[in-house]
Every structure is written in structure tokens, then in C-alpha cells.
Amino acid sequence: MTRIAILGSGFAALTAVRELRRQKVEAEITVVSPREELHYLPSSIWIPAGLRKAEALRLPLAAFFARHQVKHVKASVTGMQAAEKVIETDAGPITADQILIATGGRFIRKLPGVENAIIPCEGILAAEQIAVRLKAMVGGTIAIGMATNPNEPGAMRGGPMFEYLFILDTLLRREGRRDKFRLVFFSPSSRPGQRLGEKAVDGILKEMAKRGVETHLGHKMVRIEPAKVVTEGGEIAADLILFQPGMTGPAWLANADLPLSPGGMVLADGLCRVADRPGIWVAGDAGSYPGPDWMPKQAHQADLQAKAAAANIAATLKGEAPKAAFEAELVCIMDSLDRGMLVFRRGKINIVLSALKPLHWLKRMFENHYLRAYR
Ligand SMILES: Cc1cc2nc3c(=O)[nH]c(=O)nc-3n(C[C@H](O)[C@H](O)[C@H](O)COP(=O)(O)OP(=O)(O)OC[C@H]3O[C@@H](n4cnc5c(N)ncnc54)[C@H](O)[C@@H]3O)c2cc1C
């Protein structure tokens, strides 16, 4: 029987499983990942405000895998001999006929002193740390910022940092202690969030001003000290620092014969094929794809890529030429705990809806709808 190996059990990996079975692919599917769980990170922004508990965002996958006749191997990928289709893992090698890489991205930890900041998108634990630190503070400065990968400027995730900024502001106001805190937003870009479009950046900067958030923009990062962010344009003394560095590919790529993009992600074409490696595919944050410079590192984009990759694997197994190309699409509801700002991009379309209450509820409804497939 044909063997398909899917590396990772995040958004792209699980969407690919569903799409393969929907396309009636009967091959043996093995998912390799360190935990048999989906972590629904988009809702981790609500942990500091108590709107979500960490346990609710860790979804066990045993029933989902059983339903889709998937074998789960609890292991971390450590390398790959792509030419031979051998996946190296910490539980031994695995071979497959078709391999989908969906192990996500990683944040660059090169900035001196980066360990003095919490990197919110590193996972549920980071959100819990923010909650604990915030609760212990009686006042002070919270500095929130982001940077990109200088070798691949698109490899970044800014949306959640704006969400943390606006959510913490709303939360502190609700708690009646906003006046005891300074909120400062920093970024080497003078127009942060540009991939969302110019109108969205204007809206975000206006919202910061309205909420009394100070900005420190357009200065290259130098280092982070335990109580200070140092940039080429000055310093920000801070009691809590949230910083999102630029993204790169997963660490195991250093031990694989795969073509990489300048930013260190797996180089793919518009059909999610890894360049010059027949039978190897990539979807989600682990890959670098052709397309507009605003193409997001988002779960929604990962899902679109996974659907295309799965359709192309299905076609290949039938002896047909793969032809499913994914759409570049950005859909983001930027939440502020009681409202949401919507940004949508596809082709030349760029829609921005300013902060509205129903959009907060839409984000919550979408979470419920999305997770139904895994519950
Ligand atoms: C706070 C926050 C808010 C966000 N908000 C949104 C939002 O509103 N909308 C949106 O679309 N996106 C949002 N995102 C982005 C979204 O979560 C990511 O883009 C998405 O998770 C990428 O999917 P992926 O499948 O490529 O990788 P991931 O979901 O990161 O999955 C990677 C998988 O690979 C596994 N893995 C890692 N290393 C290995 C290894 N060596 N071997 C085997 N398995 C491995 C992991 O355990 C995981 O199962 C948000 C992210 C965060 C953190």
C-alpha cells in the first residue's frame, strides 16, 4: 500500500489529513509529531484575560486520527534524506512514498538578550506566563514589539502582537488600573503591520493613539536587557517585555537535503511541491512560496496550502499531473477583547473594517466552528 507521511499535527497537517480522505485517498497515512494534540494558538491571546483556559486549547487527536484511519507516531523529526524519502526522527527512521512537511515555523532567537522577553507566539505556555506576570504587576511599563527576518521580510507574524497590545489595554481598563501602566509599542518599521495594507496600518496607529499607547518606531533593535529594550534610536525601560522576532524554518532542516529560501524555509512552488524533490510537499509556516509580499504566515493560509498539497498528492497517486494551486489570502480579525478589526486581502482586494463588537463574537464563533472537526 502507498505510504503517506505527514510531519506535524498542526493546522496544515490536519487539514491535509481531512482533504486526503475527502478525496478518497486510501493510502496508509502516518502523522509524525511530538504530541497527539492540536494546539489552537489563535485563541491563546485570551488566556491573560481569563477568557480561555490553556486546557481548552489543547485538543486531543486520538479520536480524529481513528476516524480518519491515521497512524500517529509520537516523535520529533530530526532530519531527512529527501532523495531517498527517509525521515529521521528521535524514534527511528520512517520511509514513505509521499511526504508532506507541516512542522510549522520557528522564531529567530539571535537578538542578544532575547531570553529577557516573552515571545507570545511560541505557544500556550507563553500566554500563561504573560497572565502570571501581569497579575503580579501593580503598575509599570509593558513594552510590546516585533521584528522580521531580514533575509525574508515576509517571514513574520504581527497580528497577534497588536492583539496583545489592545487586549492588555482593554483588560487594564476593565480592572480599573490602566492609569498605573505605560504601554509602549516598538518596531524597526515606521509603519508596522504593512502586510495588512496601508489602510490597516493607519487604523492600527490611530487606535494606539486613541488608547494612549506610546510608540517607538523605525529604529533597529540592538538588544533586550532584563528591564530594557535597546534600539539604535534609544531605550525603553520596561517591567514586562513581549517581543515577536522574525520567523525562520524548523531547526531539523539543518539536517536535511532540502532546498531552502533566503529566510531558511522550505522552498516550494505554487503547487506546494518542494523544488527538485519529487514526492516531497510542504504546507503552512514551514514553507516559502511564490506570491504577493503580503502572503501571511497564518493558519488560514496554511489550510489553503494544505488543501492544495493534499489534492496534488491525490492526483499524483492516480497518475495525474498535479494542478491545484493555492490562493494567497489574508483573513484576520484583530481582537481587542470586546471588539475586532477585520482585514481581508486577496489579489488587489484589501478590505479593512474598523473595530466592531460583532467581529469579536465572530472570532469566537469561528473558533467553535473550526474546532468541531477535532472534538
Ligand atoms: C497568538 C497567536 C495568534 C494567532 N492568530 C491567528 C489568527 O487569528 N488567524 C490565523 O489564521 N492564524 C493565526 N495565528 C497563526 C497560526 O497559528 C499559524 O500560522 C499556524 O499555526 C501555522 O500552521 P502550521 O500547520 O504551518 O504550523 P503549526 O500549527 O505551528 O503546527 C506545527 C506542527 O508541527 C509539530 N512539530 C514541530 N516541530 C516538529 C518536529 N521536529 N517533528 C515533528 N513535528 C513537529 C508541532 O508540534 C505542530 O503539531 C496565530 C498564532 C499565534 C501564536
The ligand as a Gaussian input file, in Angstrom:
#p B3LYP/6-31G(d) Opt

LIG

0 1
 C       -1.120000      34.020000      19.438000
 C       -1.353000      33.618000      18.024000
 C       -2.459000      34.116000      17.343000
 C       -2.700000      33.741000      16.027000
 N       -3.813000      34.210000      15.394000
 C       -4.130000      33.749000      14.174000
 C       -5.359000      34.101000      13.556000
 O       -6.163000      34.851000      14.124000
 N       -5.623000      33.606000      12.327000
 C       -4.773000      32.776000      11.677000
 O       -5.076000      32.334000      10.556000
 N       -3.578000      32.438000      12.226000
 C       -3.238000      32.893000      13.451000
 N       -2.056000      32.529000      14.042000
 C       -1.045000      31.829000      13.241000
 C       -1.246000      30.348000      13.158000
 O       -1.397000      29.772000      14.443000
 C       -0.081000      29.710000      12.418000
 O        0.141000      30.377000      11.220000
 C       -0.374000      28.264000      12.142000
 O       -0.314000      27.558000      13.368000
 C        0.578000      27.632000      11.151000
 O        0.165000      26.326000      10.910000
 P        1.213000      25.168000      10.576000
 O        0.415000      23.945000      10.403000
 O        2.123000      25.597000       9.495000
 O        2.120000      25.047000      11.871000
 P        1.729000      24.763000      13.365000
 O        0.285000      24.978000      13.609000
 O        2.734000      25.521000      14.159000
 O        1.972000      23.210000      13.522000
 C        3.249000      22.654000      13.523000
 C        3.138000      21.225000      13.982000
 O        4.401000      20.571000      13.816000
 C        4.779000      19.953000      15.024000
 N        6.251000      19.926000      15.047000
 C        7.099000      20.943000      15.307000
 N        8.362000      20.505000      15.204000
 C        8.306000      19.202000      14.831000
 C        9.270000      18.210000      14.564000
 N       10.578000      18.464000      14.639000
 N        8.846000      16.975000      14.233000
 C        7.514000      16.692000      14.151000
 N        6.552000      17.589000      14.403000
 C        6.951000      18.834000      14.726000
 C        4.131000      20.782000      16.108000
 O        4.028000      20.034000      17.304000
 C        2.778000      21.067000      15.455000
 O        1.936000      19.973000      15.600000
 C       -1.797000      32.876000      15.360000
 C       -0.698000      32.372000      16.050000
 C       -0.486000      32.715000      17.369000
 C        0.680000      32.106000      18.085000

